Structures are given as C-alpha cells and as structure tokens.
Amino acid sequence: MSKLAGSLKLPDQPDMSLLIQWDAAGFPIGPGEDFSAYCERLKKREEAVQKLDDELAEKQETLVFGEISVTKKDRIPQEILKEASMVTKFLYGFAFEDFPGFFLSENVGLLWGGCLVSDTESPMSVFFIRASFRKKQRFLIYRRQELQAHELCHAARHVFADWSMDEFFAYQTSPSRLRRYLGNCFIHQFDAIFFALPAMMLLGAQILQSFCFPRLSVWPFWIMALAYPVWLLFRNQRGRNEFFRAEKLLRKAGIREAMPVLFRCTQEERKILSEIKPENFHNFMMDKLNELRWKVISARFLSSENKP
C-alpha cells in the first residue's frame, strides 16, 4: 500500500472506508475517474511532493515548477494550515492534513495576498501567501484563514476543471457577504481586462472632452463601460440561481449536507439537479452510482433513506 498525506494509505483494491478517508482529506475522485486512474493520480502527486520535500531537505531551497524559488524556512507549518481546515471541513467536508504551501516576500505586488499554482503535467499544486501572514492574521482586506481556505478549495476541485463555479465555492469561505456574492464574477483571465479597459476608455474620452473636443459624445463610452459589468453580474446571478435551485432540490430530497455534495458535482450535474423534481432524485442517483465518485458521495453524504 502506498502511504500519502500523513497517516492515510491508498488501498491496493477498492476499499470504500479508505476512499471516504481520502475524500475527506481533500482528494475527491474526479468525474469519470475509475479506481486505477485515481490511484495513479495520487501516486504521481506523492512522487512530486516527495521530490519537493527531498530537495528542500537537501538544499534548503528549490524551484517549484521550474521558476518559483522557495525555501524550507518559508514552508507554511501545519498549525497555520489547520486554520483553513476548520472552514473547509465545515462547508465542504474536507480538510487537508498537509499541503505544500510557502510564504513569499519577493516579486509580489503591493496588494497581492496569495494564489494557487498548478502544473498541467503534474497533479501537484502549490499555494503561496505573502510573508506578512507568517505572524499576522490579516493584511488589508485579506484574512489568513480565508485566503488559505480559498486556495485549498481550488486545490480540492482542480480535478473537476469546472471554472464556471469554482470561484463561487472558493469565495463561500469568506466572512464577507459581499465577497461571497460577487466572488464568482471574475472567472476568466480576460474578465478583469474587459471590465477595466472600457472604464479607462471612458476616462480618456472625458479628458478629451474637457480639454480638446468639447463636442465629443461621451455616452457611447458610458455604454461600453457599463455593458461588461452588467454581463458579469448577470452571469454571476445565473450561476447562483442554478446552484441554489440544486441545493434546494437536495434538501427537499432529504440530504442535509447539500453543499459538500454540490462541491463534488460537475457543471452538468448541478444543472440537472437544478431542474429535476425531488421525486426524480432517486432515478438520478441510480444513473450515477455506476461511477466511483458518486459511490463515495453516496456513502459519505446520503442517509439510508436517500440511497437507491
């Protein structure tokens, strides 16, 4: 048996009790992933993390993903990591026992708080937070606990490649109602560009009108400046409506832990759950129980009366 994440072991044969432990440790089974593929992914991650640990033990510093310099003394200790576990366990039913994370102080922006970096060729992810969090709980609007929980939600859901609601789940870790509501507005890299660029163009048009071209019509620039923010709010609300309809369906079907279930769903599955009636949930589960991921979800979060 392979040993990963502290005391947990990866079974040689499908073992529901151990698969449940792995799911609870922050490693849900991916969509369509069978037992052998799941084990192979976690073993590759173990090898990557072990290589990182060995290099830090030998050289005290190394490059992550070939370009980000990290040191052993900047490794985020487990006692700080556990702050995030309290949030993620309460919301989504998982808590990482250990995770490669580092404090960064060089080459970071003035307003930067932290981020998760993943490698497409390796199942390992690494998260970074600014060095001021080593001793402080807060920096500007960022809280250390929230920031870690946010990034670890991304890490747990990375296998789903579900960008449409990934930020929504991550931002539910925030104590701020506004961030919980608006967090899923920016889900693509170009969202921030299309949000800011028309506003800059509006500012430029107003400057030209004031100093050079008094007859310049500014109202078209106002339309452009408002159009994309309105679209972001519409898209955000549409995703929220779908999620809360699915959550309502699960609760009507007698499932108390609806959030952890939806956290482990794909976009297509959430859409289906938002549209079906409670009496059809049994048929939905019958179709899904051919998949190992749903067998684990059923064993963890569905009571005996909910199970097919």
Disulfide bonds with the S-S distance in Angstrom:
none
